[in-house]
Amino acid sequence: MNIKMIKLLNQRDVIDDKIKSFQRECPHKDKTSIPKSDTGNWSISDDRWWYEVICNDCGKQWNIDQ
């Protein structure tokens, strides 16, 4: 692999680590919760409901089961 590409990938890794650290420390006070579902499956036990949560401060996204 090209040396320039290796340096760029290493820089991206450093930035990704800083973003993850910032997201861990964020209190997620300004967040949006979007209700989602997967229903109508052959077996009703496979139906699922959850909230897709997005922090507007740090950009972290996660799901919470309903």
N, C-alpha and C positions, 0 to 999 in steps of 0.2 A: 504494500500500500504506500502511496505517496506520503512523504514526510509532512507536507502542508496539510493534507487531509487528516493525518494522525493528530496534528496540533489542533486543528479545528474541532475534531471529535473530543479531544481532551478538554478544550475550552467549554464545549457544550456540556460535558459531564460536570464541570465545576459549576456552571450556571444552573443546571438541573438540581444539583445538591443544594444550592442557595435558595432556590424556589421552594423545594421540599421543606427546608428548615423554616422558611418564612411562613409556609402554610401550616406547619405544626404549631408554631407560636401564635398564629392568628386566632382571636377569640370568636371569629365567625359571627359577629353581631349583625352584619348586614347580609342576609342570605335570602334566597328565593327557593321556595319549595313547590315543585310541580307534581301533582298527582299523576301516576302512571298505572297502567294495568295490562295484563295479558290474560284475557278471559275468552270463553267460548271454546276451550280445549275439549277434546273428546272426554277426558275425565275431569270432573269438576275439582278434584283434588290438585290438578295441575294449574288451576287458575291462580293468579298472583296479583297483588296490589302493593304498590310502594310509592314513596316520594323520591323524586330526583331532586337533590339539594345542590345548589350552587352558591358559593360564597362570592358576593360581589366585591369584596375587598381583596381577596388573594387568588380567586379563580379556582379554588379547590372544588371538586365535584364528588358526591357520594350518594348512595341510596340508603333510605330508611324504610324498612318494611312497615306496612300499615297494619 
